[in-house]
Amino acid sequence: MKKIKPILVLALIMMTAFSCKKSEKTAESITENTKIKTERIISLNGAITEIVAALGHEKDIVGTDVTSTYPETLKKMAKDLGHVRSISIESIMALQPNIILATDKDMSPELLEKIKKSGIKAAVFTQEFSPEGTKKLIEDVAKALNNTNYEVLQQKVDADKEKLKRFKTAPKVLFIYARGAGMLMVSGKNTPVEKVITLAGGQNAVTDFEDYKPLTPEALIKGNPDVILMFTSGLESVGGVDGALKIKGVDKTNAGKNKKIIAMDGALLSGFGPRLGEATTQLNALLAENAK
């Protein structure tokens, strides 16, 4: 009996060691499987892409739409699939994604139906262009990725409010969307740009129609803005400030007479992503500088 006991003890030690190694392998397997679930992400909206990257998943993004221009490092890492309205299911499948993220405004019902049939998980969100809407989108995207570290991003949306300069009279701002001198649109009511203009302390110069309409000299003169706002790329497309001042009707406005033409990055200005606070304070500072 005395000889048997050491053998039994040795056997128990070996069994325990084997059991521990098996448990370690199981834990590793669970970790690997958990990681696989979100390691290949396609984002079809610029604001969503910014949120995904800010949550720490930038390296997991394998494909984006044309509006996903930030962070710039994505250009080297993710495939640009083009405009969401022209993206094919074949180009999506080729990237072998685990999950596709988009907004109901961008995603066409036809493409969504094909994605569902493919078996790929798709999370489609409603985007509201307001600080609260942005914070809701941040939470929704985070939960779709099983990420609980989103409150810091939500807090960042409101963090810079105290830095905003107050105006005695809100400056009238006219936003012009340009793709060359032959493609000029003016922002009316209920556009993302109008919302951020209001948040920054300005007022939209054009309020007699919704969305966008082709720019006319009559609309410019009627709106008579104190400041004309454009995307940086749009201002470049018309030849810079000098080119913008040559647009018919601009010289008849206060903005034209005083050469008050300002520009901001398009994704920052109209994206309503996690950089909304930054966009608001930057526009507010530009208005304070130019609406004198």
Secondary structure, 3 states (H helix, E strand, C coil): CCCHHHHHHHHHHHHHHHHHHHHHHHHHHHHHHHHHCCCCEEECCHHHHHHHHHHHHHHHEEEECCCCCCCCCHHHHCEECCCHHHCCHHHHHCCCCCEEEEECCCCCHHHHHHHHHHCCEEEEECCCCCHHHHHHHHHHHHHHCCCCCCHHHHHHHHHCHHHCCCCCCCCEEEEEEECCCCCEEEECECCHHHHHHHHCCCEECCCCCECEEECCHHHHHHHCCCEEEEEHHHHHHCCHHHHHHCCCCHHHCHHHHCCCEEEECHHHHHCCCCCHHHHHHHHHHHHHHHCC
